[in-house]
Amino acid sequence: MLVFRSEAHVDRWLAGRPRGGVIPITKLAELAAAWWGDRLSPDWEPHTREQNQGILDRLGLTDPFWHLGG
């Protein structure tokens, strides 16, 4: 994960290389809370791939970059 100031900053850093997934920092915070928020629960169990894909889908991260495969 890399953090940039703007889309223009991303483009300069890439220098013509293909983009991966680019999301605003606010979306990253949502993703982190959804992905890791239950880890301290005494009943915690690892998420399945389907559960993780559901998190991505629920947050609107649906382009091919965010597809976990299976």
Secondary structure, DSSP 8 states (H G I E B T S, - for coil): ----SSHHHHHHHHTT--------HHHHHHHHHHHHTTTTSTT-----HHHHHHHHHHTT--SGGG----
